[in-house]
Amino acid sequence: VRQVNALEEEIAALPDEALRGALQAVAGRMQQAGFRDDLLARAFACVREAARRTLGLRHHDVQLLAGQALLRGRIAEMATGEGKTLAATLAACSAAMAGAAVHVVTVNDYLAERDAADNTPLFAFFGLGVGVVKEDMAIDERRALYARDIVYVSNKELTFDYLKDRIALGATISPQC
């Protein structure tokens, strides 16, 4: 949090193209070195500034901590109103820019669609494609959406798509499961 806040003034002074370039540069380093704290600080500072410009929202310290936890493979518990949707954009942008497949999992189709729509201006700023997988979509449409940089999907849809893929590939589920 201290590192991100220390970079805020420097990053805020960058024009849009330089801001995009700054995140691209740190994303390239994250591909090689992983999500190290020094690299995440610069990435999060870039995403925070882009969110301010595109969404009119600025990530707070608790959201920075949540974004870091997500990139560490942990769960971040946040109270109602602490900004889970915005916090997820830190991890989603950073990971997607570094070339990782990003799935933002929500509890229902409504939230998946709403959150994707709310955050699309931020993702578009960095040239990231967004998909929303919902109930009753055709397999080809789902496949195309899952190929996007960032995919919003409900836990139910993701689980059933995983199981359908396993069956289609001829894999069986172990009875010890």
C-alpha positions as CSV (number, residue, x, y, z in Angstrom):
1,V,0.0,0.0,0.0
2,R,2.8,2.4,0.9
3,Q,4.6,1.7,-2.4
4,V,1.4,2.3,-4.5
5,N,0.7,5.5,-2.6
6,A,4.3,6.7,-3.1
7,L,3.9,6.2,-6.9
8,E,0.5,8.0,-7.1
9,E,1.8,11.5,-8.0
10,E,4.3,10.2,-10.6
11,I,1.7,8.0,-12.3
12,A,-1.0,10.6,-12.2
13,A,1.3,13.0,-14.3
14,L,1.5,10.5,-17.2
15,P,-0.5,11.1,-20.3
16,D,-2.9,8.2,-21.3
17,E,-0.4,6.6,-23.8
18,A,2.4,6.7,-21.3
19,L,0.1,5.3,-18.6
20,R,-0.8,2.4,-20.9
21,G,2.9,1.9,-21.7
22,A,3.9,1.9,-18.0
23,L,1.4,-0.9,-17.3
24,Q,2.6,-2.9,-20.4
25,A,6.2,-2.5,-19.3
26,V,5.6,-3.8,-15.7
27,A,3.3,-6.6,-17.1
28,G,6.2,-7.8,-19.2
29,R,8.4,-7.9,-16.1
30,M,5.6,-9.8,-14.2
31,Q,5.6,-12.4,-16.9
32,Q,9.2,-13.1,-16.1
33,A,9.4,-12.5,-12.4
34,G,5.9,-13.2,-11.2
35,F,3.6,-10.9,-9.1
36,R,6.4,-9.5,-6.9
37,D,5.4,-6.7,-4.5
38,D,7.5,-4.1,-6.2
39,L,6.0,-4.9,-9.6
40,L,2.5,-5.1,-8.2
41,A,2.9,-1.7,-6.7
42,R,3.6,-0.1,-10.1
43,A,0.9,-2.1,-11.8
44,F,-1.7,-1.2,-9.2
45,A,-0.7,2.5,-9.3
46,C,-1.3,2.4,-13.1
47,V,-4.6,0.6,-12.8
48,R,-5.7,3.0,-10.0
49,E,-5.0,6.0,-12.1
50,A,-6.7,4.5,-15.1
51,A,-9.8,3.8,-13.0
52,R,-9.8,7.4,-11.8
53,R,-9.7,8.6,-15.4
54,T,-12.2,6.1,-16.9
55,L,-14.6,5.3,-14.1
56,G,-14.2,8.3,-11.8
57,L,-13.2,5.9,-9.0
58,R,-10.0,5.7,-7.0
59,H,-9.0,2.4,-5.3
60,H,-8.7,2.7,-1.5
61,D,-6.0,1.0,0.6
62,V,-8.2,-1.9,1.6
63,Q,-8.9,-2.5,-2.1
64,L,-5.2,-2.6,-2.9
65,L,-4.7,-5.2,-0.2
66,A,-7.6,-7.2,-1.6
67,G,-6.1,-7.1,-5.1
68,Q,-2.8,-8.3,-3.8
69,A,-4.5,-11.2,-1.9
70,L,-6.3,-12.3,-5.1
71,L,-3.0,-12.3,-7.1
72,R,-1.5,-14.4,-4.3
73,G,-4.2,-17.0,-4.8
74,R,-6.0,-16.1,-1.6
75,I,-9.6,-15.1,-0.9
76,A,-10.1,-11.5,0.2
77,E,-13.1,-11.1,2.5
78,M,-14.6,-7.6,2.4
79,A,-17.6,-6.1,4.0
80,T,-20.5,-4.7,2.1
81,G,-19.6,-1.4,0.7
82,E,-15.8,-1.9,0.7
83,G,-15.7,-2.2,-3.0
84,K,-15.1,-5.8,-4.0
85,T,-16.0,-5.1,-7.6
86,L,-13.5,-2.3,-7.9
87,A,-10.8,-4.2,-6.0
88,A,-11.1,-7.1,-8.4
89,T,-10.1,-4.8,-11.3
90,L,-6.6,-4.4,-9.8
91,A,-5.9,-8.2,-10.1
92,A,-7.9,-8.6,-13.3
93,C,-6.0,-5.9,-15.2
94,S,-2.6,-6.8,-13.8
95,A,-3.0,-10.5,-14.5
96,A,-4.6,-10.0,-17.9
97,M,-1.9,-7.6,-19.0
98,A,0.7,-10.1,-17.9
99,G,-0.9,-12.7,-20.2
100,A,-2.8,-14.8,-17.6
101,A,-6.3,-16.1,-18.3
102,V,-8.6,-14.1,-16.0
103,H,-12.0,-15.3,-14.8
104,V,-13.9,-13.1,-12.4
105,V,-16.4,-15.4,-10.7
106,T,-19.6,-14.0,-9.3
107,V,-22.7,-15.6,-7.7
108,N,-25.2,-14.9,-10.6
109,D,-25.5,-13.8,-14.2
110,Y,-26.9,-10.4,-13.2
111,L,-23.7,-9.5,-11.2
112,A,-21.5,-10.9,-13.9
113,E,-23.1,-8.7,-16.5
114,R,-23.4,-5.6,-14.3
115,D,-19.8,-5.8,-13.1
116,A,-18.4,-6.4,-16.6
117,A,-20.4,-3.5,-17.9
118,D,-19.3,-1.2,-15.1
119,N,-15.6,-2.0,-15.5
120,T,-15.4,-2.3,-19.3
121,P,-14.2,1.3,-19.8
122,L,-11.2,0.6,-17.5
123,F,-10.4,-2.7,-19.3
124,A,-10.8,-1.0,-22.7
125,F,-8.4,1.7,-21.7
126,F,-5.7,-1.0,-21.6
127,G,-7.0,-2.7,-24.7
128,L,-8.4,-5.7,-22.8
129,G,-11.3,-7.7,-24.2
130,V,-14.1,-8.6,-21.8
131,G,-16.6,-11.4,-22.0
132,V,-19.7,-12.4,-20.0
133,V,-20.7,-16.0,-19.9
134,K,-24.4,-16.5,-19.0
135,E,-26.9,-19.3,-18.7
136,D,-28.4,-20.6,-22.0
137,M,-25.6,-19.5,-24.3
138,A,-24.6,-21.8,-27.1
139,I,-21.3,-23.7,-26.8
140,D,-19.6,-21.7,-29.6
141,E,-20.6,-18.4,-28.1
142,R,-19.2,-19.5,-24.7
143,R,-16.0,-20.7,-26.3
144,A,-15.5,-17.3,-27.9
145,L,-16.2,-15.4,-24.7
146,Y,-13.9,-17.6,-22.7
147,A,-11.1,-16.7,-25.1
148,R,-11.3,-13.0,-24.1
149,D,-8.7,-11.4,-21.8
150,I,-11.1,-11.1,-18.9
151,V,-14.2,-13.2,-18.4
152,Y,-17.0,-12.6,-16.0
153,V,-19.0,-15.7,-15.1
154,S,-21.2,-17.1,-12.3
155,N,-19.9,-19.9,-10.2
156,K,-22.7,-22.2,-11.4
157,E,-21.9,-21.6,-15.1
158,L,-18.2,-22.0,-14.6
159,T,-18.6,-25.3,-12.7
160,F,-21.0,-26.7,-15.3
161,D,-18.7,-25.6,-18.2
162,Y,-15.8,-27.3,-16.5
163,L,-17.7,-30.5,-16.0
164,K,-19.1,-30.5,-19.6
165,D,-15.5,-30.0,-20.9
166,R,-14.2,-32.9,-18.8
167,I,-17.0,-35.2,-20.2
168,A,-16.4,-34.0,-23.7
169,L,-12.7,-34.7,-23.4
170,G,-13.5,-38.3,-22.2
171,A,-12.2,-37.7,-18.6
172,T,-14.0,-39.4,-15.8
173,I,-14.5,-38.1,-12.3
174,S,-12.9,-40.2,-9.7
175,P,-15.4,-41.8,-7.1
176,Q,-12.9,-40.5,-4.4
177,C,-13.8,-37.0,-5.4
